[in-house]
């Protein structure tokens, strides 16, 4: 599966380390970044054009949803 190969890029690993419970990856086409909160129901995902934007969105989500 391609996603398995790309989600472990160093920057994606750094995001997962900084934000436990989240995993991040980038798409092969267009370089869009994605992250999801593992095990969330409903599924929680954020998208951005850069790893910095993903970090901002994860922090924003955590601020609005402090229990997750």
C-alpha positions, 0 to 999 in steps of 0.5 A: 500500500502506497500510504504506508510507504509515504506516511513515515517520511521524517517530517511525518514522523516528527509530527506524530512524535510532537502530537501523540495519537496523530499520524501524518502523511503527504500525498504523492500527487500535489504534495498535500499533507494530511493528518488524522487522529487515530481511533477517533469516531467520527474520523478527525482529519486535517489537511494543508499544503505544508507540515507547518499548516498541519501542526497549526491545525492539530493545535487548533483542533486540540484547543477546541477539543481539549479532551481528545 
